[in-house]
């Protein structure tokens, strides 16, 4: 599959890793549908990049919302060839903290957005890919999900986040095996520490300190570097059923 003329839906596409993907895909001749709740940023990005991009206000936890965005993408661009799931939240919270026990609603919200939301998009986007004309290898589509190094090295206060991202990792191989008969590949990227809105509120001194945790290079990752890997996954047909850590050899400490 080539980026040129490829239609990709990108959740969380209005900012951070998702925005970087949208920009990279369009730069290489692709078209992108932004699925996001941020109307202002989503519409501004679509207006900036022109006819190759369409914004759909989408709540990934709501099946009707995702179905409407998926249907709208096919109506706008004629097909969906790839789906990149970047939407997610990462609010830290201890299970037993100074203010008492974690509300189960907080745990559930993280699972709903990061894990259930990912599956919501996967199942509905993949169904559209079934209608694509197969490429030379019989390929019809690619799904790329976003986990985190926290799926493997979860820190104190990350029980909900780590569980949600471990779930994304855990469903990668089963999905790849199931979708193989349809010609659809499934991959997951597990980023380390990147310059995204999740870290945007930190002071520069704190960001620099985090960067020094990285073995090499000693800095936070750039969203464009995540987008580079997305591009490679889309175009390399042998990448399937695997989770790739994109983390500069980082291994998180307990806290």
C-alpha positions as CSV (number, residue, x, y, z in Angstrom):
1,X,0.0,0.0,0.0
2,X,1.3,3.4,-0.9
3,X,0.6,6.7,0.9
4,X,-0.2,8.4,-2.3
5,X,-4.0,8.5,-2.7
6,X,-4.4,6.4,0.5
7,X,-7.4,7.4,2.6
8,X,-6.6,7.3,6.4
9,X,-8.9,8.0,9.3
10,X,-7.0,9.4,12.3
11,X,-8.5,9.5,15.7
12,X,-7.2,12.3,17.9
13,X,-6.1,13.8,14.6
14,X,-6.5,17.4,15.7
15,X,-3.4,17.5,17.9
16,X,-0.3,15.7,19.1
17,X,0.6,12.4,17.5
18,X,-2.6,12.3,15.4
19,X,-2.0,15.8,13.9
20,X,1.5,14.9,13.0
21,X,0.2,11.8,11.2
22,X,-2.4,13.9,9.3
23,X,0.3,16.3,8.2
24,X,2.7,13.6,7.1
25,X,0.1,11.6,5.2
26,X,-1.2,14.7,3.3
27,X,2.4,15.8,2.5
28,X,3.0,12.4,0.9
29,X,-0.1,12.6,-1.3
30,X,-2.6,10.9,1.0
31,X,-6.0,12.0,2.2
32,X,-7.1,12.1,5.8
33,X,-10.3,12.1,7.9
34,X,-9.8,13.7,11.3
35,X,-11.9,12.1,14.1
36,X,-11.7,14.3,17.2
37,X,-13.8,16.2,19.7
38,X,-11.9,19.4,19.4
39,X,-14.0,21.3,16.8
40,X,-11.7,24.4,16.7
41,X,-8.4,22.6,16.2
42,X,-9.9,20.0,13.9
43,X,-11.6,22.5,11.6
44,X,-8.6,24.8,11.6
45,X,-6.3,21.9,10.5
46,X,-8.7,20.8,7.8
47,X,-8.9,24.3,6.5
48,X,-5.2,24.7,6.5
49,X,-4.5,21.4,4.6
50,X,-7.3,21.8,2.1
51,X,-9.4,19.4,0.1
52,X,-7.3,16.3,1.2
53,X,-8.6,16.6,4.7
54,X,-12.1,16.4,6.3
55,X,-12.9,16.9,10.0
56,X,-15.6,14.8,11.7
57,X,-16.5,15.6,15.3
58,X,-16.3,12.2,16.8
59,X,-16.6,10.6,20.3
60,X,-14.7,7.3,20.0
61,X,-16.6,5.8,22.9
62,X,-20.0,6.4,21.1
63,X,-20.8,3.8,18.4
64,X,-23.2,6.0,16.6
65,X,-20.7,8.9,16.5
66,X,-18.0,6.6,15.1
67,X,-20.3,5.0,12.6
68,X,-21.3,8.5,11.3
69,X,-17.7,9.6,11.0
70,X,-16.7,6.3,9.2
71,X,-19.7,6.6,6.8
72,X,-19.0,10.3,6.2
73,X,-15.3,9.5,5.4
74,X,-16.4,6.9,2.7
75,X,-18.9,9.3,1.3
76,X,-16.3,12.1,1.2
77,X,-13.3,10.1,-0.1
78,X,-14.8,6.9,-1.6
79,X,-13.0,4.5,0.7
80,X,-11.0,3.9,3.9
81,X,-7.6,2.2,3.4
82,X,-6.0,2.8,6.8
83,X,-7.1,3.7,10.4
84,X,-4.7,5.2,12.9
85,X,-5.9,5.4,16.5
86,X,-4.3,8.2,18.5
87,X,-7.2,9.3,20.7
88,X,-6.5,8.8,24.3
89,X,-6.3,10.1,27.9
90,X,-3.7,9.6,30.5
91,X,-4.8,11.2,33.8
92,X,-2.7,9.7,36.6
93,X,-4.5,8.5,39.8
94,X,-3.5,6.2,42.6
95,X,-5.9,3.4,43.4
96,X,-5.6,4.3,47.1
97,X,-4.7,8.0,47.3
98,X,-4.6,10.8,49.9
99,X,-8.2,11.6,49.1
100,X,-9.4,8.0,49.4
101,X,-10.1,5.2,47.0
102,X,-10.1,5.8,43.2
103,X,-13.6,6.3,41.9
104,X,-14.3,3.4,39.6
105,X,-15.8,5.9,37.1
106,X,-12.3,7.3,36.7
107,X,-10.9,3.9,35.9
108,X,-13.8,3.1,33.5
109,X,-13.4,6.4,31.6
110,X,-9.8,5.7,30.8
111,X,-10.7,2.1,29.7
112,X,-13.6,3.4,27.6
113,X,-11.6,6.0,25.7
114,X,-8.2,4.2,25.3
115,X,-9.3,0.6,24.8
116,X,-13.0,0.4,24.0
117,X,-12.7,3.6,21.8
118,X,-9.9,2.0,19.9
119,X,-11.9,-1.2,19.2
120,X,-14.9,0.9,18.2
121,X,-12.9,2.5,15.4
122,X,-11.1,-0.7,14.5
123,X,-14.3,-2.7,14.0
124,X,-16.2,-0.1,12.0
125,X,-13.2,1.1,9.8
126,X,-12.2,-2.5,9.0
127,X,-15.6,-3.3,7.8
128,X,-15.3,-0.6,5.2
129,X,-11.9,-1.9,4.2
130,X,-13.5,-5.2,3.1
131,X,-14.9,-3.4,0.1
132,X,-11.5,-2.2,-1.2
133,X,-10.0,-3.6,-4.3
134,X,-7.1,-5.9,-3.2
135,X,-3.5,-4.9,-4.0
136,X,-0.9,-7.2,-5.4
137,X,-0.5,-9.2,-2.2
138,X,-4.3,-9.2,-1.6
139,X,-4.0,-6.3,0.9
140,X,-7.1,-4.3,1.5
141,X,-6.2,-2.2,4.5
142,X,-4.0,-1.4,7.5
143,X,-5.0,-0.7,11.2
144,X,-2.4,1.1,13.4
145,X,-3.2,1.4,17.1
146,X,-1.4,3.4,19.8
147,X,-0.4,1.8,23.1
148,X,2.3,3.1,25.4
149,X,5.5,1.9,27.1
150,X,3.3,2.1,30.2
151,X,1.7,-1.1,28.9
152,X,4.9,-2.8,29.9
153,X,6.5,-0.5,32.5
154,X,3.5,1.0,34.2
155,X,4.3,3.5,37.0
156,X,2.6,4.1,40.3
157,X,-0.6,6.0,39.5
158,X,-0.9,4.5,36.1
159,X,-3.0,1.4,36.9
160,X,-5.9,2.6,34.6
161,X,-3.7,3.9,31.9
162,X,-1.4,0.9,31.8
163,X,-4.4,-1.5,31.8
164,X,-6.0,0.3,28.9
165,X,-2.8,0.3,26.9
166,X,-1.9,-3.3,27.7
167,X,-5.3,-4.2,26.3
168,X,-4.4,-2.5,23.1
169,X,-1.2,-4.5,22.9
170,X,-3.1,-7.7,23.8
171,X,-5.6,-7.5,21.0
172,X,-3.0,-6.8,18.3
173,X,-2.1,-10.4,17.4
174,X,-5.6,-11.8,17.6
175,X,-6.9,-9.0,15.4
176,X,-4.0,-9.5,12.9
177,X,-4.8,-13.3,12.8
178,X,-8.5,-12.7,12.3
179,X,-8.1,-10.0,9.7
180,X,-5.5,-11.9,7.7
181,X,-8.2,-13.6,5.7
182,X,-9.5,-10.2,4.7
183,X,-6.1,-8.8,3.7
184,X,-6.0,-6.3,6.5
185,X,-2.9,-5.8,8.6
186,X,-2.9,-4.8,12.3
187,X,0.0,-3.1,14.1
188,X,0.5,-1.2,17.4
189,X,3.0,1.5,18.3
190,X,4.0,1.9,21.9
191,X,5.5,5.4,22.2
192,X,7.7,6.5,25.1
193,X,7.7,10.2,26.2
194,X,6.7,12.5,23.3
195,X,6.0,16.2,23.1
196,X,2.2,16.0,23.0
197,X,-0.6,17.9,24.7
198,X,-0.4,15.3,27.6
199,X,3.0,16.8,28.5
200,X,2.3,20.4,27.3
201,X,1.4,21.7,30.7
202,X,4.7,20.8,32.3
203,X,7.4,23.5,32.9
204,X,10.4,23.4,30.6
205,X,12.6,22.3,33.4
206,X,10.4,19.3,34.0
207,X,10.4,18.5,30.3
208,X,14.2,18.7,30.2
209,X,14.4,16.4,33.3
210,X,12.2,13.9,31.5
211,X,14.4,14.1,28.4
212,X,17.4,13.2,30.5
213,X,15.7,9.9,31.4
214,X,16.0,8.8,27.8
215,X,19.1,6.7,27.0
216,X,19.4,8.1,23.5
217,X,18.6,10.5,22.1
218,X,18.3,12.4,25.4
219,X,15.1,14.3,24.6
220,X,11.4,13.8,24.3
221,X,10.2,12.3,21.0
222,X,8.8,14.5,18.3
223,X,5.3,13.7,17.0
224,X,6.7,13.8,13.5
225,X,8.9,10.8,14.4
226,X,5.8,8.9,15.4
227,X,4.2,9.8,12.0
228,X,7.4,8.5,10.2
229,X,6.8,5.1,11.7
230,X,3.1,5.2,10.8
231,X,4.1,5.9,7.2
232,X,6.5,3.0,7.2
233,X,3.9,0.6,8.6
234,X,1.4,1.6,6.0
235,X,3.9,1.0,3.1
236,X,5.7,-2.1,4.5
237,X,3.5,-5.2,4.0
238,X,5.6,-7.4,6.2
239,X,4.8,-5.4,9.3
240,X,1.8,-7.2,10.9
241,X,0.6,-8.5,14.2
242,X,3.4,-6.7,16.2
243,X,3.8,-3.9,18.8
244,X,6.8,-1.6,18.2
245,X,8.2,0.4,21.1
246,X,9.2,3.8,19.9
247,X,11.0,5.0,23.0
248,X,14.7,5.7,22.6
249,X,15.3,2.6,24.8
250,X,13.4,4.1,27.7
251,X,12.4,1.8,30.6
252,X,10.1,3.6,33.1
253,X,11.0,3.5,36.8
254,X,8.3,2.8,39.4
255,X,7.7,6.5,39.8
